[in-house]
Amino acid sequence: MVEVLYFAWVRERIGLAREQVETEAKTVADLVAELSAREPRYEAAFADTSALRVALDQELSEFSDPLAGVREVAFFPPMTGG
């Protein structure tokens, strides 16, 4: 079980800020594939992963990173600002 957090437009498209997900995913990319297959709102949110960033247990990570031992996965758009 992993806690999945959604921020900004990802949260708006999915309609949730967070959820508990039971997953067999080995990597973040596997988790994204599982979520995308759920229903169209997830598919829309994850349609372009190049427009997303991911953090595992609050550390910026890559989509190829393993999920073993991870308790929290957060998806968010790149930060901009000055």
Secondary structure, 3 states (H helix, E strand, C coil): CEEEEECCHHHHHHCCCEEEECCCCCEHHHHHHHHHCCCHHHHHHCCCHHHCEEEECCEEECCCCECCCCCEEEEECCCCCC
